[in-house]
Amino acid sequence: MEKFKTFIAIDDTDEIGYFISTGEICENIAKYIREKYSNTSAITRHQLFLHEDIPYTSHNSSMCFTCDLFLKEFEDIKKYILNYVSNISAPSSSGGVAMVFEKDIKDIKQLINYGFDAKNKVLNKKIAYNLAKEQNIFLKEIKNEGNGIIGALAGIALRLSGNDGRLRGKVKLKAQKLNAKELLEDKIIDDIKLPNNQKLDLSKEIFFDDSSLKWILKNNKKTLLIKDSNEFYLPLNKEELAIY
């Protein structure tokens, strides 16, 4: 029996001031899967469209990760996630859950286009449900209006693209200053990019203010975005990474 790559995404499960965030809920789901079924990828946060017609808690971002599952495990985990999210999500939230085996997606390009649409325009549940049905994606509302299905589906689409999303949390580093060569050799990241394809000096140090880094997904690689600061390189800050 073969295990298959599985995408899991959730959205809109919290509220302002709630004791647990959507990111933390997703982290707990991933931890449960790691302990019982499969290794999991890092969780990525995908920024969606900010608009007055879209109800969201604070940032309108969706969480997604991948793992490898048997069919039976997929069904077991689906039940677990629905139960867990229903119980722990905020009373006023409108959560959504999306799950799919990558092999079952019929039209990857169409799905990815939906993901990038969700970053640039107002979508609705009907569009999400129709696409999920066409693409064999499990999509389920949790509580209230269930608008989180729009973002959950977009989370899978954007993660699948390999060109969207930033790491949820940070990677702790062994030092505050490291050069590009060290970071790449230690396989902490896969690539380092400067603006406008400027040439990277592998020996020049990168200064990390809190001895940690946050990567983005670019060309399916964990990519550190940096900028030049004469004496050393600096990673892009949280605000500069917000579009990802």
C-alpha positions as CSV (number, residue, x, y, z in Angstrom):
1,M,0.0,0.0,0.0
2,E,1.2,3.4,-0.9
3,K,1.0,6.7,1.0
4,F,0.1,9.8,-0.9
5,K,1.0,13.5,-0.5
6,T,-1.8,15.3,1.3
7,F,-2.5,19.0,1.5
8,I,-4.4,20.2,4.6
9,A,-5.5,23.8,5.2
10,I,-7.7,25.7,7.7
11,D,-8.9,29.3,7.9
12,D,-10.9,31.7,10.1
13,T,-11.1,29.7,13.3
14,D,-10.3,32.5,15.8
15,E,-11.5,35.9,16.9
16,I,-9.8,39.0,18.3
17,G,-8.5,38.3,21.8
18,Y,-9.2,34.5,21.6
19,F,-6.9,32.2,23.5
20,I,-5.7,30.3,20.5
21,S,-5.0,31.5,17.0
22,T,-5.7,29.7,13.7
23,G,-1.9,29.2,13.3
24,E,-1.7,27.5,16.7
25,I,-4.7,25.3,15.9
26,C,-3.0,24.3,12.6
27,E,0.2,23.6,14.6
28,N,-1.7,21.3,16.9
29,I,-3.2,19.4,14.0
30,A,0.2,18.9,12.4
31,K,1.6,17.7,15.8
32,Y,-1.2,15.1,16.1
33,I,-0.4,13.8,12.6
34,R,3.3,13.6,13.3
35,E,2.8,11.7,16.5
36,K,0.4,9.1,15.0
37,Y,0.7,9.0,11.2
38,S,3.3,10.9,9.3
39,N,6.0,13.5,9.1
40,T,4.6,16.9,8.3
41,S,6.0,19.8,6.4
42,A,6.4,23.3,7.9
43,I,3.2,25.3,8.0
44,T,2.9,28.2,5.6
45,R,0.8,31.3,6.1
46,H,-0.8,32.6,2.9
47,Q,-1.9,36.2,2.7
48,L,-5.4,36.7,1.1
49,F,-7.2,39.8,-0.1
50,L,-8.0,42.6,2.4
51,H,-11.3,44.2,1.6
52,E,-14.2,45.7,3.5
53,D,-16.6,43.1,2.0
54,I,-14.5,40.2,3.4
55,P,-15.0,39.4,7.1
56,Y,-11.7,38.4,8.7
57,T,-10.2,38.5,12.2
58,S,-7.0,40.5,11.7
59,H,-4.8,39.5,8.7
60,N,-7.0,37.3,6.4
61,S,-4.4,34.6,6.0
62,S,-4.8,30.9,5.6
63,M,-2.6,28.1,7.0
64,C,-1.5,25.0,5.1
65,F,0.9,22.1,5.4
66,T,1.5,18.7,3.8
67,C,2.0,15.1,4.9
68,D,1.8,11.6,3.5
69,L,-1.2,9.4,4.2
70,F,-2.9,6.2,3.4
71,L,-6.6,6.5,2.3
72,K,-7.8,5.2,5.7
73,E,-5.6,7.6,7.5
74,F,-6.9,10.5,5.4
75,E,-10.5,9.6,6.6
76,D,-9.4,9.2,10.2
77,I,-7.6,12.5,10.2
78,K,-10.5,14.3,8.5
79,K,-12.8,13.2,11.3
80,Y,-10.3,14.3,13.9
81,I,-9.8,17.7,12.4
82,L,-13.5,18.4,12.0
83,N,-14.1,17.4,15.7
84,Y,-11.1,19.3,17.0
85,V,-11.7,22.5,15.1
86,S,-15.4,22.5,15.9
87,N,-14.6,22.2,19.6
88,I,-11.7,24.6,19.9
89,S,-12.5,27.3,17.4
90,A,-13.9,30.6,18.6
91,P,-17.7,31.0,19.1
92,S,-17.9,33.8,16.5
93,S,-15.6,32.2,14.0
94,S,-16.6,31.0,10.6
95,G,-13.9,28.3,10.0
96,G,-13.2,26.2,7.0
97,V,-11.2,23.0,6.4
98,A,-9.8,21.7,3.1
99,M,-8.0,18.4,2.5
100,V,-6.9,16.6,-0.7
101,F,-4.5,14.0,-2.0
102,E,-2.4,15.8,-4.6
103,K,-2.9,12.9,-7.0
104,D,-6.7,13.5,-7.0
105,I,-6.5,17.1,-8.2
106,K,-7.8,17.2,-11.8
107,D,-6.6,20.6,-12.9
108,I,-3.7,22.1,-10.9
109,K,-3.5,25.2,-13.0
110,Q,-7.1,26.1,-12.5
111,L,-6.8,25.5,-8.7
112,I,-3.7,27.7,-8.5
113,N,-5.5,30.4,-10.4
114,Y,-8.2,30.4,-7.8
115,G,-5.5,30.8,-5.1
116,F,-4.1,33.9,-6.7
117,D,-7.6,35.3,-7.3
118,A,-8.1,35.0,-3.5
119,K,-5.2,37.3,-3.0
120,N,-6.6,40.0,-5.4
121,K,-10.4,39.8,-5.4
122,V,-13.5,39.1,-3.4
123,L,-14.6,35.5,-3.9
124,N,-17.6,33.6,-2.4
125,K,-18.5,30.2,-1.0
126,K,-20.3,29.1,-4.2
127,I,-17.2,29.6,-6.3
128,A,-15.2,27.7,-3.6
129,Y,-17.6,24.7,-3.4
130,N,-17.9,24.4,-7.2
131,L,-14.1,24.3,-7.6
132,A,-13.6,21.9,-4.8
133,K,-16.1,19.5,-6.3
134,E,-14.4,19.7,-9.7
135,Q,-11.0,19.2,-8.1
136,N,-12.0,16.3,-5.7
137,I,-11.1,18.5,-2.7
138,F,-12.8,17.9,0.7
139,L,-14.2,21.2,1.8
140,K,-16.2,21.8,5.0
141,E,-17.6,24.7,6.9
142,I,-17.1,24.9,10.7
143,K,-19.5,27.2,12.6
144,N,-21.6,30.2,11.6
145,E,-21.3,31.4,8.0
146,G,-18.4,29.1,7.3
147,N,-16.6,31.7,5.1
148,G,-13.3,30.1,6.0
149,I,-13.8,27.5,3.3
150,I,-12.8,30.2,0.8
151,G,-9.5,30.8,2.4
152,A,-8.8,27.1,3.2
153,L,-9.2,26.2,-0.4
154,A,-7.0,29.1,-1.4
155,G,-4.4,27.9,1.1
156,I,-4.1,24.6,-0.6
157,A,-4.0,26.3,-4.0
158,L,-1.3,28.7,-3.1
159,R,0.9,26.1,-1.3
160,L,0.5,23.9,-4.4
161,S,1.8,26.7,-6.6
162,G,5.2,26.7,-4.7
163,N,5.3,30.5,-5.2
164,D,3.4,31.8,-2.2
165,G,3.4,31.6,1.5
166,R,5.7,32.4,4.4
167,L,6.8,30.2,7.2
168,R,4.5,30.3,10.3
169,G,6.8,31.0,13.2
170,K,10.6,31.2,12.8
171,V,13.7,29.0,12.5
172,K,16.1,29.5,15.4
173,L,19.7,30.0,14.4
174,K,23.0,29.2,16.1
175,A,24.2,32.7,15.9
176,Q,23.1,36.3,15.2
177,K,25.4,36.6,12.2
178,L,25.8,33.9,9.5
179,N,26.9,34.1,5.9
180,A,24.9,32.8,3.0
181,K,27.3,29.9,2.4
182,E,26.7,28.6,6.0
183,L,22.9,28.9,5.8
184,L,22.8,27.0,2.5
185,E,25.3,24.3,3.6
186,D,23.4,23.7,6.8
187,K,20.2,23.2,4.7
188,I,18.3,25.7,6.9
189,I,17.0,27.2,3.6
190,D,17.2,26.3,-0.1
191,D,17.9,29.7,-1.6
192,I,18.7,33.3,-0.8
193,K,17.4,36.2,-2.9
194,L,18.3,39.9,-3.2
195,P,16.0,42.4,-4.8
196,N,16.1,42.8,-8.6
197,N,18.3,39.6,-8.9
198,Q,21.3,41.4,-7.5
199,K,24.4,39.1,-7.2
200,L,24.7,37.4,-3.8
201,D,28.1,37.5,-2.0
202,L,28.2,34.1,-0.3
203,S,30.8,35.2,2.2
204,K,29.1,38.4,3.3
205,E,27.4,38.1,6.7
206,I,23.6,38.3,7.2
207,F,22.6,40.0,10.5
208,F,19.6,38.4,12.2
209,D,18.2,40.7,14.9
210,D,16.7,37.9,17.1
211,S,18.9,35.0,15.9
212,S,16.1,33.5,13.8
213,L,14.8,33.7,10.3
214,K,11.5,33.4,8.4
215,W,11.5,32.0,4.8
216,I,9.0,32.3,2.0
217,L,8.1,29.7,-0.7
218,K,9.5,30.6,-4.1
219,N,9.9,28.1,-6.9
220,N,9.1,25.4,-4.4
221,K,12.2,26.4,-2.4
222,K,12.5,27.7,1.2
223,T,13.8,31.1,0.2
224,L,15.3,33.8,2.5
225,L,14.7,37.3,1.1
226,I,17.4,39.8,2.1
227,K,18.5,43.4,1.4
228,D,21.9,45.0,1.3
229,S,23.0,47.2,4.2
230,N,26.5,48.0,3.1
231,E,28.4,46.3,6.0
232,F,26.1,43.2,6.0
233,Y,22.9,41.9,4.6
234,L,19.5,42.2,6.5
235,P,16.5,39.8,6.1
236,L,13.3,41.5,5.0
237,N,11.2,42.4,8.1
238,K,7.6,41.2,8.9
239,E,6.0,44.1,7.2
240,E,8.1,43.6,4.0
241,L,7.1,40.0,3.9
242,A,3.4,40.7,4.5
243,I,2.5,40.4,0.8
244,Y,3.6,36.7,0.8
